[in-house]
């Protein structure tokens, strides 16, 4: 504290206190002392200086102004403008409790304060002091998260409930000491004082009590809670406690939870089932899949030597006999030679094919004595058809070799083509080594030869040639007789004879029979007839065996009504359990013989079966047999075909 009576210089950068409304302007230092200053000095001179120990505890207005002008004080809205004075320029005071009394006395009687100074000091002109309201200390308080209490139950609805303000927990420490105890007493002792007294008291209290440090922000250390069960969450939102758990409530809760999910799944399932594409309808046979001809088992007159087979083209095999193993076939080989020539150089209608010149080798082989030949001369030209006649009717070996060289360039190349053709026809047990069959290394089986016979008989020119008992060819003298004298028999039409010492007598034949006014072709072969002394007799023996088989086949091959007109033969299966019957539009007669079993096949005829249709619409075909002997009839709906309904779409599986 500075010595009494010495004037205190304010800092150079200190602002002058602002003038309060109605307060005269303080005199400047450069002006002459005012009357107030002179009067104050006179009173000071008249008043004796009290001893130091008994000096009254009064303070100058300047000191009081310093106490009130704290930078932490806040000026109220109706107070005078601020007058900031540095805090370190104010002298220290005594007890904080006397601040309000001294301020009041200084305001009411400024002369009294001036008289308290020693008489020896010079009078100082002090500026009028303006009191400022106490500015409460700024405290940084952390925001505390509060959980709103439940609204008390009342008559108001949920929509009318309002929030309740709950004050935050104060973080400021409680004030203690003389300032805290004296301020209320001082305030109660002077209720009639001016408005500046409470402000001076607050300023003194703020100087005596240190400002509390801002409390550290409260940090949340609680882990996030797991989500509540649906009913508990509903209770939390509706402010209703959940009911006590029991078996019945648990069951009902599960029902309430799972029922919507199940319903949603059922709806999705129903939509998927309805929009799924319908399965493709199919024709199913309801009639017996096979039909057996009456009359008992077939009794064919099979030879007691060699091997052979008989087949009705388009129907099936009438049976076989013998070992059914590869064996030499002699001149029957020329059937494959004619097939390869016609396949690579077909002749249609009345055409005769290209002209072929007889070479020297063919002319020289015409004079051979131990094989059948045709008397052709070098340089002659014959058509393809004429050479085929010489190949099949007199069985000329030299013509077979000539055609092989003409077609493939060499005999071996042509043999390779013969074996390739046999493989294509499924003749797995046949092997060709020459185009004429003179070599006994050319072997085959009865069933393989019947496969070849069915293929080669498709050519009109070939059927015409093999059915000729004799032929006349320009350039060759006389009439050429067919070695197959069976052609003179009724209904026999070829195909080729063959005989040799290793092979015996062989005949690949074709015969016809009328069934319901239509011709049916019967194919057969007899191989290895050797029960004779000379070769010609062996060949004739094979012809006789064949004719007996032909007669029996012509006699027993017949027809029978397998399907009648209007008969229900099947149904349209829509894939969802619906069945619409179909009927045959005409009678079907199949060709067969006693004991034969034929199969029935119901097909769509190459057209997709519709999902809906009217009665009488053709939707497929019923067929009996196979190949050229197959007979068929269209099938139609017996009643309207209706697309599956919603119930079938919904309940379908797979």
CORHU-V435991 format. One record per residue. N is the residue number from 1. OMEGA is omega in whole degrees, 0 to 359 (* if undefined). BURIAL is b if it has 9 or more other C-alpha atoms within 8 Angstrom, else e. Layout:
# CORHU-V435991
[[N	OMEGA	BURIAL] [N	OMEGA	BURIAL]]
This chain:
# CORHU-V435991
[[1	185	e] [2	181	e] [3	183	e] [4	177	e] [5	178	b] [6	179	e] [7	182	e] [8	180	e] [9	177	e] [10	179	e] [11	183	e] [12	183	e] [13	181	e] [14	179	b] [15	176	e] [16	180	e] [17	180	b] [18	182	b] [19	176	b] [20	179	e] [21	178	e] [22	181	e] [23	179	e] [24	184	e] [25	180	e] [26	179	e] [27	179	b] [28	182	e] [29	184	e] [30	181	e] [31	179	e] [32	180	e] [33	181	e] [34	178	e] [35	179	e] [36	179	e] [37	179	b] [38	179	b] [39	178	e] [40	179	b] [41	179	b] [42	178	e] [43	179	b] [44	180	b] [45	180	b] [46	184	e] [47	178	e] [48	181	e] [49	179	e] [50	177	e] [51	184	e] [52	182	e] [53	182	e] [54	181	e] [55	180	e] [56	183	e] [57	177	e] [58	183	e] [59	181	e] [60	176	b] [61	179	b] [62	179	b] [63	179	b] [64	179	b] [65	177	b] [66	181	b] [67	182	b] [68	184	b] [69	175	b] [70	179	b] [71	180	e] [72	182	e] [73	178	b] [74	181	b] [75	179	b] [76	184	e] [77	184	e] [78	181	e] [79	180	e] [80	178	b] [81	184	e] [82	172	e] [83	186	b] [84	175	b] [85	180	b] [86	185	b] [87	184	b] [88	178	e] [89	181	b] [90	176	b] [91	179	b] [92	181	e] [93	177	e] [94	182	e] [95	182	e] [96	183	b] [97	182	b] [98	184	e] [99	183	b] [100	181	b] [101	181	e] [102	179	b] [103	180	b] [104	179	b] [105	179	b] [106	181	b] [107	184	e] [108	182	e] [109	178	e] [110	181	b] [111	179	e] [112	178	b] [113	181	b] [114	179	b] [115	180	b] [116	181	b] [117	179	b] [118	182	b] [119	183	b] [120	183	e] [121	176	b] [122	179	e] [123	181	e] [124	177	e] [125	183	e] [126	177	e] [127	179	e] [128	184	e] [129	177	e] [130	180	b] [131	177	b] [132	178	b] [133	182	b] [134	176	b] [135	181	b] [136	182	e] [137	178	e] [138	182	e] [139	177	e] [140	183	e] [141	178	b] [142	177	e] [143	183	e] [144	178	e] [145	181	e] [146	174	e] [147	182	e] [148	178	e] [149	178	e] [150	177	e] [151	177	e] [152	180	e] [153	182	e] [154	184	e] [155	184	e] [156	181	e] [157	180	e] [158	182	e] [159	182	e] [160	180	e] [161	179	e] [162	180	e] [163	180	e] [164	180	e] [165	176	e] [166	182	e] [167	178	e] [168	178	e] [169	180	e] [170	179	e] [171	182	e] [172	176	e] [173	179	e] [174	179	e] [175	179	e] [176	177	e] [177	185	e] [178	181	e] [179	181	b] [180	183	b] [181	184	b] [182	184	b] [183	178	b] [184	179	e] [185	179	e] [186	182	b] [187	179	b] [188	181	e] [189	182	e] [190	180	e] [191	186	e] [192	183	e] [193	183	e] [194	183	e] [195	181	e] [196	182	b] [197	178	b] [198	180	b] [199	179	b] [200	179	b] [201	179	b] [202	179	b] [203	179	b] [204	179	b] [205	180	b] [206	178	b] [207	183	e] [208	182	e] [209	179	e] [210	179	e] [211	180	e] [212	178	e] [213	179	e] [214	179	e] [215	180	b] [216	181	e] [217	181	e] [218	182	e] [219	180	e] [220	180	e] [221	183	e] [222	178	e] [223	179	e] [224	181	e] [225	176	e] [226	180	e] [227	181	e] [228	172	e] [229	184	e] [230	182	e] [231	177	e] [232	177	b] [233	177	b] [234	177	e] [235	179	b] [236	182	b] [237	182	e] [238	178	e] [239	180	e] [240	180	e] [241	179	e] [242	179	e] [243	179	e] [244	182	e] [245	172	e] [246	185	e] [247	182	e] [248	179	e] [249	178	e] [250	179	b] [251	179	e] [252	178	e] [253	178	e] [254	178	e] [255	180	e] [256	180	e] [257	187	e] [258	182	e] [259	178	e] [260	180	e] [261	179	e] [262	178	e] [263	178	e] [264	179	e] [265	179	e] [266	179	e] [267	179	e] [268	179	e] [269	180	e] [270	180	b] [271	180	e] [272	180	e] [273	183	b] [274	185	b] [275	179	e] [276	177	e] [277	178	e] [278	176	e] [279	181	e] [280	177	e] [281	181	b] [282	177	b] [283	178	b] [284	181	b] [285	177	b] [286	177	e] [287	178	e] [288	183	e] [289	179	e] [290	176	e] [291	182	b] [292	178	b] [293	179	b] [294	179	e] [295	179	e] [296	181	e] [297	181	e] [298	178	b] [299	180	e] [300	178	e] [301	183	e] [302	176	e] [303	180	e] [304	176	e] [305	179	b] [306	181	b] [307	182	b] [308	181	b] [309	178	b] [310	182	b] [311	172	b] [312	185	b] [313	179	b] [314	180	b] [315	179	b] [316	183	e] [317	175	b] [318	176	b] [319	179	e] [320	174	b] [321	178	b] [322	188	e] [323	182	e] [324	178	b] [325	180	e] [326	180	b] [327	178	b] [328	183	b] [329	176	b] [330	187	b] [331	172	b] [332	177	b] [333	183	b] [334	175	b] [335	177	b] [336	178	b] [337	179	b] [338	181	b] [339	181	b] [340	179	b] [341	181	b] [342	179	b] [343	181	e] [344	179	e] [345	185	e] [346	177	e] [347	183	b] [348	176	e] [349	181	e] [350	178	e] [351	178	e] [352	179	b] [353	182	b] [354	177	e] [355	182	e] [356	182	b] [357	178	b] [358	179	b] [359	184	b] [360	182	b] [361	178	e] [362	179	b] [363	180	b] [364	181	e] [365	179	b] [366	181	b] [367	180	e] [368	185	b] [369	186	e] [370	177	e] [371	180	e] [372	182	b] [373	175	b] [374	185	b] [375	178	e] [376	182	b] [377	182	b] [378	179	b] [379	177	e] [380	177	b] [381	178	e] [382	177	b] [383	178	b] [384	181	b] [385	180	b] [386	179	b] [387	175	b] [388	175	b] [389	178	b] [390	179	b] [391	190	b] [392	185	b] [393	177	b] [394	179	b] [395	184	b] [396	179	b] [397	182	b] [398	177	b] [399	178	b] [400	179	b] [401	178	b] [402	179	b] [403	179	b] [404	179	b] [405	180	b] [406	183	b] [407	189	e] [408	181	b] [409	177	b] [410	181	b] [411	181	b] [412	177	e] [413	179	b] [414	177	b] [415	177	b] [416	178	e] [417	178	b] [418	180	b] [419	177	b] [420	178	e] [421	178	b] [422	179	b] [423	179	b] [424	180	e] [425	181	e] [426	179	e] [427	188	b] [428	183	e] [429	180	b] [430	179	b] [431	182	b] [432	179	b] [433	176	b] [434	183	b] [435	184	b] [436	182	b] [437	180	b] [438	181	b] [439	181	b] [440	176	b] [441	174	e] [442	186	b] [443	177	b] [444	180	b] [445	180	b] [446	182	b] [447	176	b] [448	180	b] [449	176	b] [450	174	b] [451	178	b] [452	181	b] [453	178	b] [454	181	b] [455	185	e] [456	179	b] [457	176	b] [458	179	e] [459	182	e] [460	183	b] [461	179	b] [462	179	b] [463	178	b] [464	184	e] [465	186	b] [466	179	b] [467	181	b] [468	177	b] [469	179	b] [470	183	b] [471	175	b] [472	183	e] [473	179	b] [474	180	e] [475	179	e] [476	184	e] [477	175	e] [478	180	e] [479	183	e] [480	181	b] [481	178	b] [482	179	b] [483	182	e] [484	181	b] [485	177	e] [486	180	b] [487	179	b] [488	179	e] [489	183	e] [490	175	e] [491	180	e] [492	185	b] [493	174	b] [494	20	b] [495	186	b] [496	175	b] [497	176	b] [498	181	b] [499	175	b] [500	181	b] [501	179	e] [502	186	e] [503	186	b] [504	179	b] [505	182	b] [506	177	b] [507	171	b] [508	191	b] [509	176	b] [510	180	b] [511	181	b] [512	174	b] [513	180	b] [514	178	e] [515	182	b] [516	177	e] [517	180	e] [518	180	e] [519	175	e] [520	183	b] [521	176	b] [522	181	b] [523	180	b] [524	178	b] [525	173	b] [526	182	b] [527	171	b] [528	175	b] [529	185	b] [530	183	b] [531	179	e] [532	185	e] [533	183	e] [534	186	e] [535	180	b] [536	178	e] [537	177	b] [538	178	b] [539	179	b] [540	178	b] [541	178	b] [542	178	b] [543	180	b] [544	177	e] [545	183	b] [546	183	b] [547	177	b] [548	177	b] [549	180	b] [550	181	b] [551	180	e] [552	180	b] [553	179	b] [554	181	b] [555	187	e] [556	180	b] [557	184	b] [558	179	b] [559	179	b] [560	179	b] [561	180	b] [562	180	b] [563	179	b] [564	179	b] [565	181	b] [566	180	e] [567	176	e] [568	183	b] [569	182	b] [570	181	b] [571	175	b] [572	179	b] [573	182	b] [574	178	b] [575	180	b] [576	178	b] [577	180	e] [578	181	b] [579	178	e] [580	185	b] [581	176	b] [582	183	b] [583	176	b] [584	182	b] [585	176	b] [586	181	b] [587	178	b] [588	174	b] [589	180	b] [590	178	b] [591	179	b] [592	181	b] [593	184	b] [594	179	b] [595	182	b] [596	174	b] [597	178	e] [598	182	b] [599	177	b] [600	180	b] [601	177	b] [602	183	b] [603	179	b] [604	178	b] [605	180	e] [606	179	e] [607	179	e] [608	179	e] [609	182	b] [610	176	e] [611	180	b] [612	180	e] [613	180	b] [614	178	b] [615	181	b] [616	178	e] [617	179	e] [618	184	e] [619	181	b] [620	184	b] [621	172	b] [622	185	b] [623	177	b] [624	180	b] [625	182	b] [626	178	b] [627	182	e] [628	180	e] [629	181	b] [630	176	b] [631	186	b] [632	178	b] [633	175	b] [634	176	b] [635	183	b] [636	179	b] [637	177	b] [638	179	b] [639	183	b] [640	176	b] [641	185	b] [642	178	e] [643	181	e] [644	181	b] [645	183	e] [646	182	e] [647	180	e] [648	177	b] [649	184	b] [650	186	b] [651	181	e] [652	178	e] [653	178	e] [654	*	e]]
